[in-house]
Amino acid sequence: MSVRRLATDDVQPAAFSFDAARQTEVDKWLLRYPAGRQQSAVIPLLMLAQEQEGWVTKPAVESVAQMLGMPLIRVLEVATFYTQFMLAPVGKKAHIQVCGTTPCWLRGAGELIEHCKTHIHPEPLHPNAEGTLSWEEVECQGACVNAPMVIIGKDAYEDLTVERLDEIIKAFEADQGADVPTGPQNGRVFSMPIEGATSLTDEEAITLKPAAKPDSGRGDQAAQRCSGDIETAAETVAALVSMVRADNVARPADANQTSGEPGYSLTASGEPVAMTGEAKIDVDERIEGVDAEARSASEAPATSDVGAGDGDAAAMAEDMTEPAGEPSGGDKPTDAERAEMTEAAKPDGDAPEADPSIEGPADAEGPGYRDPAQQAGGGDKSDSSPATAIAEGDDADASSSKSGSAAAENEAQPKLHESRPDDADDLGLIAGIGPKIHAKLNDLGVYKYAQIASWTPDNAAYVDRQLSFRGRIARENWIAQADALAAGGPEEYERRFGKKPR
């Protein structure tokens, strides 16, 4: 958005004050905000000033700032930010804002703009020679379905042609703008299709008549309400309730009504009728029975409330209050009591017991313990690893499995350099190898295109495991790229792949 500034001093008036009518509006706006929050009315007050003067003058900005107790710069920020405020003189009789957004443009907004350039002024926001008319192109004004359109003041004029816009301009020029009808200018009703309604045209099909009565009987009830046959509040309540209750039984109109008073029910056709006291008692009992079942279901105790009632549940809750075997009173058991409880809790049978040398979780250096130094440096795990729990008969199998894995790992390892060779290649030319991966490959001992080109799938999997690539080598075709670079450098790479290497 271009920079917006106030007009030059040569066109600014000497002073500003609201006239009596607008001062009344100003007072109304100020009363809408609590004490100390009147600055929120800055936009409405600037709009009132623009309606009075035709544009926002410098004295008007100063007057609003003083009236609201705001720094002048803050009011100026608001006035220059919003394009709804005209900061220089515009047409005294009409300022025409032509929508130029796509829907309006496709419907002829360009011709409307050309007409304004020809008959008002070649440049936007410049009044004509008489100072009565001006124009500007604006963005969407929200009447796309009735495009093209313009806004003059606060009114929209839609479905325009060049000829109709010319008539409107001349009417405002002659001070007859108030006589021009607003909205669509081609006879359209609001946003209805120009040829008239094309849907919901059968009034009888969409209007509920008293005679309409679907099988459910609800249409007849609705029709009665529409036609005024149901006149009392009680009858209306009864009819509404019957529409949502499966058994077509209406509740009493008053929840506090005694069971001996008349209530309301429905006939077979759905018409509400008064019930006798005896019939109403029967209905009340049926409703109360349904409600009681619903309440009992909703008030059933949750699983977390078990033990709060009587009988077996209460006994269960009482048993759950203290752990079995623990002494009451909150004191911890002694070592002798704990040993006795442990002995009593042992199952009967011939199951082997744990090694008595293992005291339990308090034995910090028992099975599974690893010395921190070993964890950091990868030291010997023979006596401090869960592997010590393997029976002696399984030791040979475990050792064999480990040695087999190590052998497979050695077989998968590709040829690696122990140190950087003098003729090391730039592996960064291979797509997928960035600076970090390049450095990791060098640390591993990979420096040459030929090394990568000679990799087998097992070699690639080995490097994947070493660098945690998870299949990246095959996915990015490192081996084929390295083979091309090893065979003929970038030229061979470009010949094979149709592009230069990275």
Secondary structure, DSSP 8 states (H G I E B T S, - for coil): --------GGGS-S-----HHHHHHHHHHHHTS-TT-GGGGHHHHHHHHHHHHSS--HHHHHHHHHHHT--HHHHHHHHHH-TTS--S---SSEEEEEE-SHHHHHTTHHHHHHHHHHHT-SSTT---TTSSEEEEEES--S-GGG-SEEEETTEEEES--HHHHHHHHHHHHTT-GGGS--EESSS--TTS-TT---SS--HHHHS--TT---TTSHHHHHHHHHHT---SHHHHHHHHHHHH-TT-----S-TT--TTS--EEE-TTS-EEE--HHHHHHHHHHHHHHHHHHHHHHTS--GGGTTSSSTHHHHHHHHHTS-TT--TTS----HHHHHHHHHHHS-SSS-----TT---TT-TTSTT---HHHHHHT---TTTSGGGGS-HHHHHHHHHHHHHHHHHHHHH-----SS--TT---GGGSTT--HHHHHHHHHHT---HHHHHT--HHHHHHHHHHHT-SSHHHHTTHHHHHHHHHHHHHHHHHHHHSS---
